[in-house]
Amino acid sequence: MAVIGGGYAGMAAAVTLAERGVPVTVFESAPVAGGRARRVRTQGHELDNGQHILAGAYSELLRLMRRVGVPDNAVLRLPFELRYADGFALRALWLPAPLGLLGGLLAARRIPLAERFAAVRFMRALRRPEFRIAPDCTVEALLARHRQDGRIGHYVWQPLCVSALNTPPRQASARVFARVLRDSLAGVPGASDLLLPRVDLSRLFPEHAAGYLQANGGELRTGCTVRQVMPDLAVDGERFARIVLAVGPHQLSPFAALVGALPAFDYQPIHTCYLQYAAGVKLPFPMLGLASGLVQWAFDRGALLGEKGRLACVISAQGDHQQMAQDEIAATCHRELALALGRLPDPLWHQVIAEKRATIACTPGLRHPGPRTATAGLFLAGDYTDPEYPPTLEAAVRSGVRAARLALETA
């Protein structure tokens, strides 16, 4: 069988096929695997093309990581905690779920007591209908209805929405956001844990998956752009029994006749600004929130990956920064870090990586195409196909597993 696209969805599909003893060939146009979550080399530096984090609720991704031999120390696992440079902190207490989160909300710093009690009532109100929300409701409307649009919204719910859905709260689907809260903050013990990668994103899963494929009779062909797929499932003249097409929705136009009609998606960007300081510069916590400017989260790559003095600033979703030059974005990130941390030396170098179509916009009523296409034997995988989850690494992996299993069932 063939998989077109060596991102997290494609490699999850390939591993699922290899688990069943099926030889699989993966075609990946980039020099390394990972898709929109991969290692890139730019200006002589190896960087991730985005700064992703995992959650303890990412059960399918974590299962496949174990399957292909990713060591446990590839991620730093932390109990759920949001810590901001201005002193706000929220941490789940060591109590059984959901008491840990509820206790953490009550103990949160820099939040009026009335808002803390309202946050507890909010979570209880979501739990009563099993986190089911009307399909046409936005996150902004949901928070306003439950009086969660004050400081608790500013520090907790709105940043969680943007981080998980990569869509501004005024546009984001409350139904999908509620599912995220259900499976993470209100999930099983450990589900809300933060898992911060300690290796680059290609090494985190895709390259181990490629090794697993090779050990099981398959192969990953990097630097190999597919030019043509025929209705008889020939990929550039090479015939396959089944094909999983695991590329971004904006890359499907060459295959439109085979795939069939798809929804018209809108997209949201993610900008990551790397700032390399002297080796002694570091954050007080590996992941630190900035609540009042352009930067939403800053990551200490020295603490996580041993890249001393290197900080990564993340700007998710759309905004005025899309009209800024990269040097202007970098200067703004440096200025905001200096305001938050105190005096900082000028960075030795900077690099801004802009993924203009990082994800689809996760809006109310969005229709997902699922894995089936208009062509027998051709299946779709990608985070945009998942019917429940927002466009995350977990959604990508789930979609790849789903497509591969369907391919096996119809073989």
N, C-alpha and C positions, 0 to 999 in steps of 0.2 A: 504494500500500500504506500501511498505518497501523502506527505504533509507539506503544504506550501505555506511557509512562514515559520521561522524559528524563534518566535517570541514565547512568552509563558504559555499561551493557549496552544500553540503548535507543539511545543515540547511536551506539554501535558498529554496531548493527544498521542504523540509518538511513544511516550513511555507507557501509556495505557495499552497501545497495540503491542508493544514489545513484551509487556507482562503476559500477554496471551500467546506469545511465541510467534507473532507475525513480524516478518522482516519489513522494515519501514525505511523509506528514504525521505529526509527532510530537506527541502530547498529553502535557503535563506540568502537574500540578496546582500545583506550586510556582511562585513568580515567577521563579526562575532554574533553569537546568538543572544536573544533577549528582547528583540523588538523595541518597543517604547520603554523598556526597562533593561538597559544594557550598558556595557562599558564602551566608552568612546575615547578616542585619542585626538586631542586638539592642542595645537601650539606646544607640542612636546609633552603634554600632561595627560595621564589616564584619569578620566573622570566618569562618573555615572551621568547618563543623560537626564536624570531626574533623581530626586531624593525620596525614595519610597520607604514606608515602614509597614510592618505586618502587625496583625492583631492575633491574640490567642484564639480568636474565633475562626481563623483561616484554616479550618480543619483539613480541607482537601489539599491545599498547597503544602501544609506541614506533613501530611501523609506522604505525598510524592517526594518531598525533600528527603524524608527518611528512607524511602524506597530506593532512591538513586544514590544514597550514601553521603548526603550533606551532613557534616559534623554538627553536633549541637552547638558548638561555640561559634558557628557562623552567624549567630544572632545574639544580641544582648537582650535578655528577657527581663523586663521590669514590671512590677505591679502598676496598674493604671495610675498615671499621674500626669497632670497638666501643671507645668511650672512656668511662670512668666517672669520676665526680667524686672517688672515693676513690683514684684512681691506677691502677686496672686498665686495661690497654689490649691490644687484639688487632688487628693489622693484617696483611693479606695482603702478602707480600713481592712484589717485582717479578720474579717467576719464572713460567715457563709453568704453567698449571693442570695438575694440582692441587698442584704443588710450592709455589706461592705461599702457599696456605692452610696446607699442612702445615708450611712453614717459619714462618709466622706463629704457628701453635699452639705450636711449640717455643720461640719467642721471647716468648711472652705473659708479661706481668708479673703478679706477685702470685699465681702458680699454682705449686704444688709441681711439681718436675721430673717426678716419677713420673706425675702427672696429665697433664702435657703429652704425654709419650710414649704414655700410654693414649688420649689424644684422637686422636693420629695413628693408632693401631691401630684405634680406633673407626671413623674414616672409611674406612680400608682394608677393615675388615670389612663395612661397608655397600656398598662398591664391588664386592666379589667377587660377590654375588648381584644385581648391578645395582640396588641399593637397593630390592629387593623385601622387604617385611616382611609377616608374618602379619596378616590383616585384623582380628584381635581384640586386638591388642597396643596398649597405651597408650604414650605418650612416656615417662612415668615408669618403666614397666616396662622399656622399651628402654634407658634410661639406666642403670638399676640393673644390668641384665644385663651391660652393658659397663663398669661401674664409672665412669660419667660423672655420678654424682649428688653429687660433692663440689664443690669450688670452681669447677671448670671447668663443671659443670652450672649452678651458681648464676649465673655471669657470662656464659656463652655459650649453652648449649643450651636452658635453660629460658626465658631472655628471647627467644631466637629463636623458640621454640615459641609463646609467648604473642603475640609480635608478628605472626607469620605466620598462625597458626591462630586467634588470639583465643579460645583455649580453654586452661584450666589443664592442665599436663602430666599430672596424674593422670586427666584425662578425655580428653585429646587423642589423636587417631589417629596412631600411630607410622608407619603406612603413608604417610599424607599428609605428615607431617613429613619422612620420608625422601625423598619426591619433591621437596620444597622444597630440601633439601640437595643432591640430585642436580643440579637445574637451576640452582642459584645457586652455592653454595660449591664444588661439584665440576663446575660447568658449563664452558662455553667461555670463553675470555678475555673479561673485561668483564662476565660474567654476575653476578658477586657485587658489582659496583659498587653503591654507594648513590646514588640519585637523589633529591635533596631539592627539592621544589617551591619555586620563587622567585616564583610567582604564586599567587593563590588557586585552589582546586580547580575552580571553575566555569570559570575562564580557562585552566586547564591543558589541558583537552581539550573539554568539552562546548560551550563558546561558540564555539570555532573550528569544531567540527563543525556547529553551527547555521549558521554562515556558509557552510560548504561545501554544506550542504543548499540554502540559498537560492540559491547560485550554480548549482545543478544542478536547479532546478525544484521543490524541496521546501520545507517550512516547519516551524518549531517553534512550537507554540501553548502559551505558558506561561500559568499561571493558569487552566488549562482541565482541570477534573476530569471524567473520563468517568463518566457515570451508568449507562450500559447498553450491553452488547454482546450482539447477537442471534446466533442460530445461522447466519443468512445473512451474517454478518460486517458487519453494520451497527453503527457506533459512534455512539450517540446519534442514530440516524436517517440517518447518512451511510454509504453502502455502500462497502466496500473489497474488493479482490480477495484480499488476504491481510492478516493481523494478527500482529504480534509483541507479545506481552504481557510487558513488561519492568518489572514491579513486584516489590516484596519479597514473599516467600511469605506473610507475615502479612497482606498486602493482597489476597490472591486470593479471599477468601470471596465477594465479589459475583459472581465468575466461576466458582464451584465447579462448577456444572452443565456448563459448557462445557469446563473444564479436565480434569475427572475426578479420580480418587483420587490423593492426594499423600501422601508420608510425613508423619508427625507430627514436626515439627522442634522442638528446643529452641533457645533463643537466648542469646547472650552480649552484654553491653553494652560500650560504650567511653565513658569520660568524658574530656573535654578541659577543662582549667582554664587560662584565659588570665589572666595577671597582668601588668598594665601598671605598670612602674616608671618612674623618671626615665630620661631618654634615655641616660645613661651606663652603665646596668646591662646587662651582656651575659654570655654564657657563654664559656668558653675554647674551645669547639668548637661548631659549629652544632647538633649532636645529642649530648647528653650523658646517660649512664646514671646512675641512682640505684639502688643495689642493696639497700637495707635498709629501705625504708618503703613508703609508698603509691604514690609516683610511680615509674614505670618508666623513662620517658624525658622529657627536657626539650629543647625546641627553641628556638633563638634566632631569633625572627621578625624581629629587627632585622638580623641577618646575612643572613637568607634573603630577606626581602621588604621590607626597609627600614623596618619598623615598630619604630623604635628604642625600646629598653627593654621590649619586649613578649616575654614568655616563655610558651610553651605547654607545660603538663605533661600527659602522657598516662597514663591508667590503663586498661589493657586487661583484658577478661574480668571474671568475677564476683569478688566479694569483700565484705568487711565495709563497704566504702565505699558500697555500695548502700543502706545504712541511714542514711547520714549526710546532713545538710542541706547544701545547696550552699555556704553560708557556712563550714561546718565543713570541707568538702573544700578550699575555697580557703585557709583558715587553715592546714590541714595541709600543703598544697603549698608555701605560703610558708615555713613552718617548716623543711621538709625542704630546700628550696633554700638557706635561710640556713645550715643546718648544713653543707651541701655546699660552698658557695661562700664562706662567711664572712659577716660582717655585711651585711644588706640593709636598705634603707629599706622602710617600709611601702608596699605597692602603692597607686597612685593609684586604681585600680579593678580589679575582677576579674569574670570571667564564667565560669561552668561550663556546658558544653554536654554533656548526657547523652543518648546514643543508646542507649536501653534494649534495642532489638533491632538492634544494629549489624550482627551477622552471625548465621548459624546456628551452633550448637555443632558443631565439627568433631570428631566422636567416632568410635571404631572401628565399622566395619560400617555406617556411614551410607549410606543409599540415596539416589541423586540421580535426579530425575525425567527429566532430559533435555529436549529441546526439543519433543517431540511431545505433543499433548493429545488429548482425546476428540473434539475438533471439527476436521473437515477445514479446513485453511487457517488455523488458529490455532496459534501456536507460542510456547513459553516462552523467555525469556532472563533471566538473573540469575546472580550468582555461585553461588547454591545449586544450580544445574543442572549445574555443571561436574563431570565424572566424576573428574578427577584433582587439580585445584588446590584449595587452601583458599579461603575467601571473601575474595578480594583484588580490587583493581582489574583485575588481569590476568585473573582468572577471570571477572569481569563482562564484560570486553571480548570474551574468547574466546567466551563464551556468546552474546553479541549477534551476532558474526560467524557463529557456527554456525547460529543460528536464521534469520538472514537468508538464508544460502546454501541452507538447506533450503526456505525459502519460495520462493526463485527456482527451485529444482529441481522443485518441485511445481506451479509456476504454469502 
